């Protein structure tokens, strides 16, 4: 009871003291009325864009739930020396918004494999399964057979389009794998990761499927070690045992990929210099493997490189200015959250938003459908009655009933849970704005779990009005396919023609050794290359 009285007293004092951050205009009622009138008129003036989507940019923020979006908006403003709350993110300007339910068939809270299968293949499935419907069972090869489902990348390729995947994680990771693989386990990166029973039953690993399932024009990301035989020394880290090749079958899938492209101009690159030397106008196929597995570090310092690389790639394709299906998976948003590092997660989300802005700058809204969404959320909370303009990475002016401060952002579970002698850590003299600060968490786990609330989908461009209301996550693939006239439902394009569609699965990150992967762009018509650079987080 005493602690409750103290809390109410503290809150009362906060309300009385108030904050001096408000501008004079914000204290005027007409300011808010005028703002609302402008927003209303913009909605009234909006005309439906019913064009066929010539291009699709699909930006996926991994783990970018609504709390992350809100907090990132504030951080973006505060990085620009503003209070932050009133900041407008690029994605905030998208006129069409819906939410999607992220649960998998078997779990209330989903993983990236189940969600990727939903939004890329249009079918919900079970946890840890990728490109297979819910009749599949995790790790059981025989349940995979006959239950495979294809993705919008395959639909596009079958329609004669150029396709590509770009990711800052390993290209075999669940999100990019959802575009080309069918696997009863998302962890079967190479044959070394598969049980003997699965191989006996005829299943193949995700790396093998990468080069054999669909003729993908551009492949960029990490995961070199899953492509080469056991003991193969990594070209970047030759003395690192854990970067050596892993394949037990002795196959060099990189060389096999090159052999499959005989008669075409196909480039394999693993570093920035080789990448820069690629001429997109004379290249048919491109594979860039910029790190052995995942990128070793996070990305905020590489934001300028990301934007420069994105623009450079697009400007190599004057005949078709943008990639058409860009799953710009901000993969490090999720990974930072898993580590309990809110600062890193928010910086990644801000970089993600800047990439979206660059995509819009280089495209025409009348012909390009741009979709932004998350695959799932993370257990991040935004709490504590902080004053307007308070650092989003700072502390609440209210203290808890244990008479200790707490941060505005916290996690429901995670590695930041610490109780010493029955007491939470005293963070009065701790710099909670540090990129390395691990947020406090209510429940001790080594890595945060995902969270199960709906996530937002924001859209603009042709047929963006299809994204409205509350939907199942698998609806997204069908809506995009309809808008671009790929897949089974071609009613929208009867009597019309559409230019090449490119699918890019892009997760930005920075390679610690200086190799750069990047955002991507369609380089010409039909099978001309999509050049991409992903900044590794």
ZAMARGU-4260 file (C-alpha; in steps of 0.2 Angstrom, whole numbers, plus 5000, padded with zeros to 4 digits):
<rodrens>
0) 5000/5000/5000 | 5014/5012/5004 | 5023/5009/4988 | 5006/5012/4979 | 5005/5029/4988
5) 5022/5033/4983 | 5019/5029/4965 | 5004/5040/4964 | 5013/5054/4973 | 5027/5053/4960
10) 5015/5053/4946 | 5006/5068/4953 | 5022/5078/4954 | 5026/5074/4936 | 5009/5080/4930
15) 5011/5096/4941 | 5029/5099/4935 | 5025/5095/4917 | 5037/5097/4904 | 5044/5112/4895
20) 5047/5103/4878 | 5030/5109/4871 | 5031/5122/4858 | 5020/5138/4858 | 5010/5132/4843
25) 5007/5115/4851 | 4998/5124/4866 | 4986/5132/4853 | 4971/5121/4849 | 4970/5127/4831
30) 4987/5119/4828 | 4980/5102/4831 | 4964/5106/4822 | 4973/5112/4806 | 4984/5097/4806
35) 4969/5086/4807 | 4961/5095/4793 | 4976/5093/4782 | 4976/5074/4785 | 4958/5073/4782
40) 4959/5082/4766 | 4973/5071/4760 | 4963/5056/4763 | 4948/5063/4754 | 4959/5068/4739
45) 4967/5051/4738 | 4963/5041/4722 | 4964/5022/4720 | 4979/5017/4710 | 4973/5002/4701
50) 4988/5000/4689 | 4997/4983/4687 | 5012/4984/4698 | 5027/4984/4687 | 5038/4983/4702
55) 5036/4977/4720 | 5047/4983/4734 | 5044/4972/4749 | 5053/4978/4764 | 5053/4966/4779
60) 5059/4972/4796 | 5063/4956/4805 | 5056/4957/4823 | 5050/4975/4819 | 5034/4976/4830
65) 5024/4991/4833 | 5033/4995/4849 | 5049/4995/4839 | 5042/5006/4825 | 5036/5019/4838
70) 5053/5019/4847 | 5063/5020/4831 | 5052/5035/4826 | 5057/5044/4841 | 5075/5039/4840
75) 5076/5045/4822 | 5070/5062/4828 | 5081/5063/4842 | 5096/5059/4831 | 5091/5074/4821
80) 5091/5084/4838 | 5072/5085/4839 | 5061/5079/4853 | 5057/5064/4843 | 5039/5060/4846
85) 5032/5071/4831 | 5045/5063/4819 | 5038/5056/4803 | 5046/5040/4797 | 5046/5037/4778
90) 5035/5022/4781 | 5023/5033/4791 | 5019/5041/4775 | 5011/5026/4767 | 4993/5028/4765
95) 4987/5010/4766 | 4989/5000/4782 | 4983/4984/4788 | 4988/4971/4802 | 4992/4953/4800
100) 4990/4939/4812 | 5007/4930/4814 | 5003/4914/4823 | 5009/4898/4815 | 4997/4883/4813
105) 5004/4875/4829 | 5010/4889/4840 | 5003/4906/4846 | 5020/4914/4843 | 5029/4910/4827
110) 5046/4910/4820 | 5054/4917/4805 | 5052/4900/4795 | 5033/4899/4798 | 5031/4917/4794
115) 5041/4917/4779 | 5031/4903/4772 | 5015/4913/4775 | 5020/4930/4768 | 5030/4923/4753
120) 5021/4907/4749 | 5004/4912/4754 | 5001/4896/4765 | 5003/4895/4784 | 5013/4881/4792
125) 5021/4875/4808 | 5036/4881/4818 | 5053/4878/4810 | 5046/4873/4794 | 5050/4882/4778
130) 5041/4881/4761 | 5031/4866/4767 | 5013/4867/4772 | 5006/4862/4789 | 5005/4844/4785
135) 5024/4844/4787 | 5032/4840/4804 | 5048/4848/4811 | 5063/4838/4806 | 5053/4823/4798
140) 5058/4822/4780 | 5045/4810/4774 | 5031/4823/4779 | 5039/4835/4767 | 5035/4825/4752
145) 5020/4831/4743 | 5017/4845/4754 | 5029/4858/4746 | 5022/4876/4743 | 5030/4888/4731
150) 5034/4906/4734 | 5031/4922/4724 | 5049/4921/4718 | 5044/4905/4709 | 5028/4913/4703
155) 5038/4927/4696 | 5051/4916/4688 | 5038/4905/4680 | 5031/4921/4673 | 5047/4925/4664
160) 5054/4937/4676 | 5071/4940/4683 | 5073/4935/4702 | 5085/4937/4715 | 5088/4936/4734
165) 5099/4947/4744 | 5101/4945/4763 | 5113/4950/4777 | 5111/4934/4785 | 5116/4918/4778
170) 5106/4915/4761 | 5101/4898/4769 | 5092/4907/4784 | 5073/4905/4786 | 5068/4922/4778
175) 5077/4920/4761 | 5075/4901/4761 | 5056/4904/4761 | 5058/4911/4743 | 5066/4895/4736
180) 5067/4880/4748 | 5056/4866/4754 | 5063/4859/4771 | 5055/4850/4785 | 5068/4859/4796
185) 5074/4877/4794 | 5091/4872/4801 | 5096/4860/4787 | 5108/4873/4780 | 5120/4860/4773
190) 5120/4841/4772 | 5131/4841/4788 | 5116/4848/4797 | 5104/4834/4792 | 5101/4818/4801
195) 5105/4802/4791 | 5087/4797/4791 | 5082/4813/4781 | 5095/4810/4768 | 5090/4792/4767
200) 5072/4797/4764 | 5077/4809/4750 | 5077/4826/4757 | 5091/4838/4752 | 5098/4853/4761
205) 5094/4871/4759 | 5110/4876/4751 | 5108/4862/4738 | 5090/4868/4734 | 5097/4886/4733
210) 5106/4882/4716 | 5094/4869/4710 | 5076/4873/4714 | 5074/4889/4705 | 5085/4898/4692
215) 5089/4913/4703 | 5097/4927/4694 | 5105/4936/4709 | 5110/4928/4725 | 5119/4939/4738
220) 5121/4936/4757 | 5131/4925/4768 | 5133/4907/4771 | 5149/4902/4761 | 5153/4888/4773
225) 5138/4878/4769 | 5142/4879/4751 | 5159/4870/4751 | 5167/4853/4757 | 5172/4850/4774
230) 5189/4858/4778 | 5188/4871/4764 | 5197/4886/4771 | 5187/4902/4770 | 5195/4915/4759
235) 5192/4929/4771 | 5196/4919/4788 | 5208/4905/4782 | 5214/4902/4800 | 5197/4901/4808
240) 5191/4883/4810 | 5173/4888/4812 | 5173/4897/4795 | 5179/4881/4786 | 5167/4872/4773
245) 5155/4860/4781 | 5148/4849/4767 | 5151/4831/4770 | 5146/4826/4752 | 5162/4834/4745
250) 5152/4845/4734 | 5157/4863/4730 | 5140/4871/4726 | 5148/4888/4721 | 5157/4879/4707
255) 5142/4869/4703 | 5132/4885/4702 | 5145/4892/4690 | 5145/4876/4679 | 5126/4878/4678
260) 5128/4895/4670 | 5139/4889/4656 | 5136/4901/4641 | 5130/4915/4652 | 5140/4929/4661
265) 5140/4923/4679 | 5150/4931/4692 | 5154/4924/4710 | 5161/4937/4722 | 5165/4937/4740
270) 5173/4954/4743 | 5170/4972/4740 | 5183/4974/4727 | 5177/4960/4716 | 5159/4966/4718
275) 5164/4984/4713 | 5172/4976/4697 | 5156/4968/4691 | 5148/4977/4677 | 5129/4975/4679
280) 5125/4979/4661 | 5135/4964/4655 | 5131/4952/4668 | 5118/4938/4667 | 5120/4930/4685
285) 5128/4936/4701 | 5132/4926/4717 | 5139/4936/4731 | 5144/4927/4747 | 5151/4941/4758
290) 5153/4931/4774 | 5155/4914/4780 | 5139/4913/4790 | 5131/4928/4798 | 5139/4945/4798
295) 5149/4948/4814 | 5144/4965/4819 | 5129/4977/4819 | 5126/4991/4806 | 5123/5009/4812
300) 5140/5015/4807 | 5137/5008/4790 | 5121/5017/4786 | 5129/5029/4774 | 5137/5014/4765
305) 5120/5006/4764 | 5112/5021/4755 | 5127/5024/4744 | 5127/5006/4738 | 5108/5005/4736
310) 5109/5021/4724 | 5124/5014/4715 | 5116/4998/4711 | 5100/5006/4705 | 5109/5019/4694
315) 5117/5004/4685 | 5099/5000/4678 | 5093/5015/4668 | 5080/5005/4659 | 5072/4999/4675
320) 5075/5009/4690 | 5071/4998/4705 | 5070/4980/4711 | 5053/4974/4710 | 5051/4963/4725
325) 5063/4968/4739 | 5061/4959/4755 | 5073/4971/4763 | 5074/4960/4778 | 5081/4971/4792
330) 5088/4955/4799 | 5098/4963/4813 | 5083/4972/4820 | 5078/4955/4826 | 5095/4949/4831
335) 5098/4964/4841 | 5082/4962/4850 | 5086/4944/4854 | 5102/4950/4862 | 5092/4962/4873
340) 5100/4977/4864 | 5087/4990/4861 | 5098/5003/4855 | 5105/4992/4841 | 5088/4986/4836
345) 5081/5004/4835 | 5097/5010/4825 | 5094/4996/4813 | 5076/5001/4811 | 5081/5019/4807
350) 5093/5012/4794 | 5079/5001/4787 | 5068/5017/4786 | 5081/5026/4776 | 5083/5012/4764
355) 5064/5013/4761 | 5066/5031/4758 | 5079/5028/4745 | 5068/5015/4737 | 5054/5027/4735
360) 5066/5040/4728 | 5071/5029/4714 | 5054/5023/4709 | 5038/5029/4702 | 5023/5027/4714
365) 5011/5025/4699 | 5020/5009/4694 | 5029/5002/4710 | 5020/4994/4724 | 5030/4996/4740
370) 5025/4985/4755 | 5033/4987/4772 | 5030/4974/4786 | 5037/4964/4800 | 5037/4945/4800
375) 5034/4945/4819 | 5036/4956/4834 | 5048/4955/4849 | 5044/4957/4868 | 5049/4975/4869
380) 5039/4987/4881 | 5038/5006/4881 | 5033/5012/4898 | 5036/5023/4913 | 5028/5041/4909
385) 5044/5048/4902 | 5043/5067/4898 | 5041/5073/4881 | 5058/5073/4872 | 5066/5061/4885
390) 5079/5050/4877 | 5070/5034/4870 | 5085/5025/4877 | 5085/5034/4894 | 5076/5031/4910
395) 5059/5035/4916 | 5058/5049/4929 | 5047/5038/4939 | 5056/5025/4950 | 5049/5008/4954
400) 5043/5003/4971 | 5060/4996/4975 | 5066/5014/4974 | 5077/5010/4959 | 5076/5018/4942
405) 5071/5009/4926 | 5072/5012/4908 | 5059/5018/4896 | 5061/5002/4885 | 5062/4985/4893
410) 5059/4967/4888 | 5046/4954/4894 | 5060/4941/4894 | 5078/4941/4889 | 5097/4941/4894
415) 5095/4957/4904 | 5086/4949/4918 | 5097/4951/4934 | 5093/4950/4952 | 5107/4951/4965
420) 5103/4948/4983 | 5085/4950/4979 | 5087/4967/4971 | 5087/4973/4953 | 5103/4982/4947
425) 5105/5000/4952 | 5106/5009/4935 | 5107/5027/4941 | 5125/5029/4935 | 5123/5017/4920
430) 5123/5024/4902 | 5108/5016/4896 | 5110/5024/4879 | 5126/5014/4875 | 5124/5003/4860
435) 5130/4989/4870 | 5118/4991/4885 | 5107/4976/4888 | 5089/4981/4893 | 5082/4974/4909
440) 5070/4960/4907 | 5056/4952/4918 | 5060/4934/4914 | 5078/4926/4912 | 5081/4918/4896
445) 5097/4918/4886 | 5089/4926/4871 | 5072/4934/4870 | 5058/4925/4863 | 5047/4932/4849
450) 5030/4939/4854 | 5014/4935/4846 | 5004/4951/4843 | 4999/4956/4826 | 5011/4966/4815
455) 5008/4981/4804 | 5008/4981/4785 | 5010/4997/4776 | 5008/4999/4757 | 5008/5012/4743
460) 5007/5011/4724 | 4997/5000/4713 | 4983/4991/4722 | 4990/4996/4739 | 4971/4997/4744
465) 4971/4978/4745 | 4981/4980/4761 | 4967/4985/4773 | 4959/4978/4789 | 4965/4963/4799
470) 4971/4948/4789 | 4980/4932/4790 | 4998/4934/4786 | 4997/4922/4771 | 4986/4935/4763
475) 5001/4946/4759 | 5008/4935/4745 | 4992/4933/4736 | 4988/4952/4737 | 5006/4956/4730
480) 5004/4942/4717 | 4987/4949/4711 | 4994/4967/4710 | 5009/4961/4699 | 5000/4948/4689
485) 5011/4934/4695 | 5004/4917/4702 | 4988/4909/4700 | 4976/4924/4700 | 4979/4934/4684
490) 4962/4943/4683 | 4970/4960/4686 | 4982/4959/4671 | 4970/4952/4658 | 4974/4961/4642
495) 4989/4970/4650 | 5008/4967/4650 | 5020/4969/4664 | 5039/4971/4664 | 5051/4960/4674
500) 5048/4957/4692 | 5063/4954/4703 | 5062/4947/4720 | 5075/4953/4732 | 5077/4946/4750
505) 5088/4959/4757 | 5094/4960/4775 | 5107/4973/4778 | 5122/4971/4788 | 5141/4975/4788
510) 5155/4963/4786 | 5168/4966/4799 | 5182/4962/4787 | 5176/4976/4775 | 5167/4965/4762
515) 5151/4973/4758 | 5134/4966/4752 | 5121/4978/4748 | 5103/4982/4742 | 5099/4977/4725
520) 5091/4983/4708 | 5084/4976/4692 | 5098/4978/4679 | 5087/4977/4663 | 5073/4968/4655
525) 5069/4949/4657 | 5085/4940/4663 | 5097/4955/4665 | 5105/4956/4682 | 5100/4963/4698
530) 5115/4970/4707 | 5114/4972/4725 | 5124/4977/4740 | 5118/4973/4758 | 5126/4982/4772
535) 5130/4969/4785 | 5125/4973/4802
</rodrens>
